[in-house]
Amino acid sequence: MKLVSLKRVAVLCMLLLLTVLVIAGLTVGRNGGQDIVLLDWEQKWAYTGEETVAAAAAAPEEEWSKLSADSGRPVTPADADAAWLRFEIPVNENHTALLIDKVYGTTLKAYRNNELIYDSRQTVNFNGTKVLIPLSDRQGDGPLYLWSTGGDRGFGVGGQIRAGNYDGLMTLYVKQDMVDVILGTSLMFMAAVLLLCLYFVKVRMFSGGYWLVIVIFTFGVLFITYSPFLALILGSRERLTEAVFDMALFMLLPAFTLYFEQIFGPGRGRHLVLFRNIQLGYSLFCLMLLLLNTLLSYQLDELYIMMTVNVTGVMMIIQLIYLLGLAILYAYRGNKDAAIFASGFALFAVISLSELVLYFSSSSPFHLYWWKWGVVAFILSLIVILGRGFARNYEQALNYSRELEQFNNAAQRSEKMEIISELAASVAHEVRNPLQVTRGFLQILGERSGRKEKEYLNMAMQELDRASVIITDFLTFAKPGMEEIDVFEVSGELKHVAGILGPLANLQGGTIETHLQEELFVLGSPAKFKQAFINLIKNSVEALKEDGLIKVSARKSGQHILISVVDNGEGMKLSELARLGEPFYSNKTKGTGLGLMVTFRIVEAMNGTIHFYSKKGQGTEVVVKLPADHNK
């Protein structure tokens, strides 16, 4: 699978999650519109023999105590078996149902005018879950009595109690807690997609990928198993739900730290590794304790709850503070991924820490709710980091591709040059001697010829001299080695070259300016160096127009000498610029291309580089970079 496709998958996952959030927000926002919230109600403890609604209705008023949504559940007396609750429901034809936010216990019965109108029949172990009780006109307008008993987490009600239209409350009843299931399912689906991507991507290109899959998947499991809506589906299988929730939590904590370690490293002193190992050991211990408690029919509940609720909660607080601190530190040092991680993680940590503090400090049962939205924000930040990682890998692959193409081009050019060099050396040696002999005979004939014949013979010898220069260029191109290696001063040689070519530039209507820093020394052959820059400056002269100007400058830059030749001549197209240095390529009418080929070879022999910058109609700049000699 291509990296581009994987980037699209990550983006689609993010869009899916955002769509789910929008839909969930819209559905949760819908309610009956005409609902009212019951601000207070009454409760009395029930003992053996007080199971009937008649007994509750006949109880003295002093046995009933006022409660509200903010007061929380009172502490259950040791000898109490159940609790009776009494609600005064305002008379309204639209009030056809009662929605109780949190119900505890295994049995819940509702009575009105001594008539049983709702019975859970012990099919649900209520542990802070919602209950919707239907109401009707035939039940009368008397108070509503609730009987709550059983369960290992106590009994009674808590949270908000709402009266309203049955259809509207049913929508709220289902959809409010369905958000957790939808979010959890979306996260698990996203984890499955990322796991599929891992199958096609090298693990080193997806740093911490498996741990990220576990983090997202376990968050999804936590969302679903923490949702009160699950009790409506599984009935009284609360132990199974709690076991799955705990296992997901024990996997999440070390996986989260491992993912952080994969992204940002073990840190100074490897303290993060030590913390991760402690977490792994503690999670394994809790999993073994869960298994043992299940095998012993939950006889170790007290120890298990202490270890998995109290101790785990403290470890979660330490983990959140520690990792958040590290992320902020890395972000301060300029790590952009750490800044993104810290932003999402800070929101998640602040929300989670606040709810954990409220959970442990509250005297009444506290239902964790907002943490899930912190998780969503944090997972979005992880997806952003993942997308940035894909983008970096994609850019790296493109750079590798470009470098490979450049390497192949250089290898092909080197191979061509080697072939041409061998051919040039062979031809030059074979041709030079006959030319010299021919020139000698022409000189002898010239001494014995008349004026007209001498003129023709001189023209022939000039052409032979031009052929000799070309052959010399061939030999220089074929064997550009520095025969006379020495340390020489650059500015002196460039002044000499400018002096030689100055008159030629004047004939073209231009001038040569020099801006040369003194005491610039390089190692090489002064003669070959001058030959290279004669070729470069001569090309600039031939490209000049009226009022042409050539600037020759030299300066030291770090460990190198930079020499620049700039002209305001005709300039070149990009297509012409790309072909410079190719064998026998020239954009001049009578050019052979050997001059630049020789220049390239001389600069290469001096361990230097040469670059051309040009625009058509604006001129050309040549920059030669040579290693400076520090022995002078």
SVG drawing of the C-alpha trace seen along z (x, -y; Angstrom):
<svg xmlns="http://www.w3.org/2000/svg" viewBox="-58 -50 120 71">
<polyline fill="none" stroke="black" stroke-width="0.4" points="0.0,0.0 1.4,-3.4 2.1,-6.0 -0.4,-8.3 -3.1,-5.8 -2.3,-5.3 -2.4,-9.1 -5.9,-9.0 -6.9,-6.2 -5.8,-8.2 -7.7,-11.3 -10.8,-9.2 -10.6,-7.8 -10.4,-11.3 -13.4,-12.5 -15.3,-9.4 -14.7,-10.2 -15.6,-13.9 -18.8,-12.9 -19.7,-10.6 -19.1,-13.4 -21.3,-15.8 -24.1,-13.2 -23.7,-12.2 -23.9,-15.9 -27.0,-16.5 -28.8,-13.4 -27.9,-14.1 -29.1,-17.7 -32.6,-16.6 -35.0,-16.2 -38.7,-16.4 -38.7,-20.2 -41.6,-20.0 -39.8,-17.9 -39.4,-19.0 -36.7,-18.1 -37.8,-16.9 -35.6,-19.0 -36.3,-16.9 -38.0,-13.7 -38.2,-11.7 -36.6,-8.4 -37.0,-6.1 -35.1,-2.9 -37.0,0.3 -36.4,3.2 -37.7,6.8 -41.5,6.8 -41.8,3.4 -41.8,4.7 -45.3,3.6 -46.3,0.2 -49.1,-0.1 -46.6,0.1 -44.5,-2.6 -47.5,-4.9 -48.6,-4.4 -45.1,-5.2 -44.8,-8.3 -43.6,-11.5 -40.5,-11.7 -39.2,-8.4 -39.0,-10.1 -36.0,-12.3 -35.7,-15.0 -33.2,-14.3 -32.2,-16.1 -30.0,-15.4 -27.2,-17.4 -27.3,-15.7 -26.2,-12.2 -27.2,-8.9 -27.2,-8.7 -25.2,-6.0 -27.2,-2.8 -27.7,-1.7 -26.3,1.8 -29.6,3.4 -31.5,1.8 -32.7,4.2 -34.0,1.8 -35.1,-1.8 -38.5,-3.4 -38.5,-6.6 -41.5,-8.9 -42.0,-11.3 -44.6,-14.1 -45.1,-14.4 -46.8,-17.6 -50.2,-16.9 -49.7,-17.3 -51.2,-15.3 -47.8,-15.4 -46.0,-13.7 -46.3,-10.1 -42.9,-8.8 -40.3,-9.2 -36.6,-9.0 -34.2,-8.3 -30.6,-9.1 -29.0,-6.6 -30.5,-3.5 -28.6,-1.1 -29.5,2.4 -30.8,5.6 -34.5,5.0 -36.6,2.0 -40.4,1.7 -42.7,-1.3 -46.1,-1.8 -48.8,-4.4 -52.0,-4.3 -51.0,-0.9 -50.7,0.5 -47.5,2.0 -46.7,0.2 -43.0,1.3 -41.0,4.4 -37.3,5.0 -37.7,8.7 -34.0,8.8 -33.0,9.0 -30.6,6.0 -27.9,5.3 -28.3,1.6 -25.0,-0.1 -25.7,-3.8 -27.8,-3.1 -30.9,-4.8 -34.4,-3.6 -37.5,-4.8 -40.8,-4.2 -44.0,-4.6 -46.9,-6.6 -50.6,-6.9 -53.8,-8.7 -55.5,-5.5 -52.8,-5.3 -54.2,-8.4 -52.3,-11.5 -51.0,-10.2 -47.3,-10.1 -45.0,-7.5 -43.3,-5.0 -40.1,-3.2 -38.8,-0.1 -35.0,0.5 -33.0,3.3 -30.2,5.8 -26.8,5.4 -23.2,5.3 -23.0,1.5 -26.0,0.6 -29.4,-0.5 -31.4,-3.7 -31.3,-6.4 -29.1,-9.4 -28.5,-12.0 -31.2,-13.8 -34.9,-12.7 -37.0,-14.0 -40.7,-13.8 -42.0,-14.3 -43.4,-12.8 -42.7,-9.1 -41.5,-9.3 -39.2,-12.3 -37.7,-10.6 -37.3,-7.3 -35.3,-9.1 -33.1,-10.7 -33.0,-7.4 -31.6,-5.5 -29.5,-8.0 -27.7,-9.7 -25.9,-6.5 -25.7,-5.3 -23.1,-7.9 -20.6,-5.9 -21.4,-2.8 -21.1,-4.7 -17.8,-6.3 -16.4,-3.1 -17.4,-1.2 -15.9,-3.9 -12.6,-3.8 -12.4,0.0 -13.1,-0.2 -10.4,-2.9 -7.9,-0.6 -8.8,2.3 -8.1,0.0 -4.8,-1.1 -3.9,2.6 -4.7,3.4 -2.4,0.6 0.4,2.0 0.2,5.2 1.3,3.2 3.8,0.8 7.2,1.5 7.1,1.2 10.0,-1.2 8.0,-3.6 5.1,-3.5 6.9,-4.1 4.8,-2.8 2.1,-1.6 1.1,1.5 0.9,-0.3 -1.2,-3.0 -3.6,-0.4 -3.9,1.1 -4.4,-2.4 -7.2,-3.3 -8.8,0.2 -8.8,0.3 -10.2,-3.2 -13.1,-1.9 -13.6,1.0 -13.6,-1.3 -16.2,-3.5 -18.6,-0.6 -18.2,1.2 -18.5,-2.0 -21.8,-2.9 -24.9,-2.3 -26.7,-1.4 -24.8,1.9 -26.8,3.1 -29.9,3.0 -28.3,5.5 -26.5,7.8 -28.9,7.8 -27.4,8.9 -24.0,9.8 -22.3,7.0 -19.3,9.1 -18.5,9.8 -18.7,6.2 -16.5,5.2 -13.9,7.8 -13.7,6.7 -13.4,3.0 -10.6,3.9 -8.7,6.0 -8.9,3.1 -7.7,0.7 -4.7,2.9 -3.7,3.1 -4.2,-0.6 -1.9,-2.0 1.4,-0.3 0.5,-0.5 0.0,-4.3 3.4,-4.7 5.1,-2.4 3.6,-4.5 4.9,-7.6 8.3,-6.0 8.3,-4.9 7.5,-8.4 9.8,-10.5 12.4,-8.1 13.2,-6.7 14.3,-10.1 17.3,-11.1 18.3,-8.5 15.8,-6.1 13.3,-6.9 10.4,-6.4 11.6,-2.8 11.6,-2.1 8.1,-3.6 6.9,-1.5 8.3,1.7 6.6,1.0 3.3,0.5 3.7,3.8 4.4,5.7 1.5,4.1 -0.9,4.8 0.2,8.5 -0.4,8.7 -3.9,7.2 -4.8,9.6 -3.7,12.5 -5.6,11.1 -8.7,10.8 -8.4,14.4 -7.9,15.7 -10.8,13.6 -13.1,15.1 -11.9,18.7 -12.6,18.1 -16.2,16.9 -15.2,13.3 -14.1,13.9 -11.2,11.5 -13.5,8.6 -12.3,6.3 -8.6,6.7 -9.3,6.6 -11.3,3.4 -8.6,1.8 -5.9,2.7 -7.8,2.1 -9.7,-1.1 -7.7,-2.9 -4.1,-1.9 -4.8,-2.0 -6.4,-5.4 -3.3,-6.8 -1.1,-5.2 -3.2,-6.8 -2.8,-10.2 1.0,-9.8 1.1,-8.6 -0.9,-11.5 1.2,-14.1 4.5,-12.5 3.8,-12.0 2.2,-15.5 5.3,-17.0 7.6,-15.2 5.5,-16.2 5.6,-19.9 9.4,-19.6 9.9,-18.2 7.5,-20.8 9.5,-23.5 12.6,-22.1 11.0,-22.6 9.5,-19.2 6.3,-19.9 4.9,-16.5 5.4,-16.9 3.5,-20.2 0.6,-18.5 0.7,-15.6 0.9,-17.9 -2.1,-20.0 -4.4,-16.9 -2.9,-15.2 -3.2,-18.3 -6.9,-18.5 -7.4,-14.8 -5.2,-15.0 -6.9,-18.0 -10.4,-16.5 -9.3,-13.1 -7.4,-14.4 -10.4,-16.6 -12.8,-13.7 -10.5,-11.4 -10.0,-13.9 -13.8,-14.3 -14.3,-10.5 -12.0,-9.9 -13.0,-13.0 -16.8,-12.7 -18.7,-11.2 -21.4,-10.0 -20.9,-7.8 -19.5,-9.9 -20.2,-8.9 -17.2,-9.6 -18.5,-11.3 -16.3,-14.0 -13.2,-11.9 -14.4,-10.3 -14.5,-13.7 -10.9,-14.3 -10.0,-10.9 -11.6,-11.9 -9.6,-15.2 -6.4,-13.3 -7.0,-10.6 -7.4,-13.3 -4.0,-14.7 -2.5,-11.2 -4.1,-11.0 -2.5,-14.3 0.9,-13.1 0.3,-9.9 -0.5,-12.0 2.6,-14.1 4.6,-10.9 3.2,-9.6 3.9,-13.0 7.5,-12.9 8.0,-9.3 6.4,-10.3 8.8,-13.3 11.7,-11.1 10.7,-8.6 10.5,-11.4 14.0,-12.7 15.4,-9.2 13.9,-8.9 15.4,-12.2 18.8,-11.3 18.7,-7.9 17.8,-9.6 20.7,-12.1 23.0,-9.2 22.0,-7.3 22.4,-10.4 25.9,-11.0 26.8,-7.3 25.7,-7.5 27.5,-10.7 30.7,-9.3 30.5,-6.2 30.0,-8.4 32.9,-10.6 35.1,-7.6 34.4,-6.3 34.9,-9.7 38.1,-10.2 39.6,-7.0 38.5,-7.8 39.8,-11.4 43.2,-10.3 43.6,-7.7 42.5,-10.1 44.6,-13.0 47.8,-10.9 47.2,-9.4 46.3,-12.7 48.8,-15.2 52.0,-13.8 50.7,-13.8 49.5,-17.4 52.9,-18.5 54.6,-16.8 52.2,-18.4 52.7,-21.9 56.5,-21.5 56.2,-20.7 53.9,-23.7 56.4,-26.0 59.1,-24.7 56.9,-25.2 56.0,-28.7 59.7,-29.7 60.0,-28.7 56.6,-30.0 55.4,-33.3 53.4,-35.9 50.0,-34.5 50.9,-31.0 52.3,-32.1 49.0,-33.6 47.2,-30.3 49.8,-28.4 49.5,-30.7 45.8,-30.2 46.4,-26.4 48.8,-26.6 46.4,-28.7 43.7,-26.0 46.3,-23.4 47.1,-25.4 43.4,-25.6 43.2,-21.8 46.2,-21.5 44.4,-23.6 41.4,-21.3 43.6,-18.3 45.2,-19.8 41.7,-20.3 41.0,-16.7 44.1,-15.6 43.3,-17.9 39.7,-16.5 41.0,-12.9 43.8,-13.4 42.9,-16.5 45.3,-15.4 47.3,-18.2 50.8,-17.5 52.3,-20.5 50.6,-20.4 51.3,-23.4 49.6,-25.8 48.9,-29.0 47.1,-32.3 43.7,-32.6 43.3,-36.3 46.7,-36.7 45.8,-34.1 42.3,-35.6 43.8,-39.1 46.1,-37.6 43.1,-35.9 41.1,-39.2 44.1,-41.1 44.4,-38.6 40.7,-38.7 40.1,-42.4 40.9,-43.6 38.6,-40.9 35.8,-42.2 36.4,-45.7 36.1,-44.7 32.7,-43.2 31.7,-46.5 32.0,-45.3 34.3,-45.5 35.6,-43.1 35.5,-44.0 37.3,-42.1 36.4,-42.0 39.0,-39.6 39.8,-38.9 43.5,-38.5 45.3,-35.6 43.1,-32.9 45.1,-29.7 44.2,-26.5 46.0,-23.3 46.3,-22.5 47.9,-23.4 48.0,-27.2 48.1,-26.6 45.0,-24.3 43.2,-26.7 43.9,-29.6 42.7,-27.5 39.4,-26.7 38.6,-30.3 39.8,-31.5 37.1,-29.2 34.4,-30.5 35.2,-34.2 35.6,-33.8 32.1,-32.3 30.8,-35.3 32.6,-37.7 31.1,-36.0 27.6,-36.3 27.9,-40.1 25.8,-42.7 26.3,-46.5 27.4,-47.9 28.1,-44.4 29.7,-43.8 31.5,-40.8 32.1,-40.7 34.7,-38.3 34.8,-37.8 36.5,-35.5 36.1,-35.1 36.5,-32.6 33.5,-30.8 34.3,-28.5 36.6,-25.7 36.2,-26.7 37.0,-29.4 34.0,-30.7 34.8,-32.1 31.9,-33.8 31.8,-34.9 28.6,-37.0 27.7,-38.6 24.6,-40.5 24.7,-38.8 22.1,-36.7 21.6,-34.1 20.3,-30.6 17.1,-28.6 16.6,-25.9 16.9,-23.3 20.2,-24.7 21.4,-25.0 20.6,-21.4 22.9,-20.2 26.0,-22.2 29.0,-19.9 27.6,-17.2 30.1,-15.9 30.2,-18.1 27.2,-20.2 27.5,-23.9 24.9,-26.6 27.4,-28.5 27.3,-28.2 31.0,-27.0 31.4,-25.7 32.6,-22.2 31.6,-22.0 35.1,-21.0 35.9,-24.2 33.2,-23.6 34.0,-19.8 37.6,-20.7 36.6,-23.2 34.3,-20.6 37.2,-18.1 39.7,-20.5 37.4,-21.7 36.6,-18.0 40.3,-17.2 40.8,-20.0 38.0,-18.4 35.7,-21.3 32.2,-21.9 30.8,-24.1 27.2,-25.4 25.5,-27.6 22.6,-30.0 21.0,-31.7 17.9,-33.3 17.2,-34.0 17.8,-37.7 19.2,-38.5 22.6,-36.9 24.5,-34.0 26.4,-33.4 29.0,-30.6 30.0,-29.7 33.1,-27.5 33.7,-26.1 37.2,-24.8 38.6,-23.5 40.9,-26.1 44.5,-25.2 45.4,-26.0 49.1,-25.4 49.8,-29.0"/>
</svg>
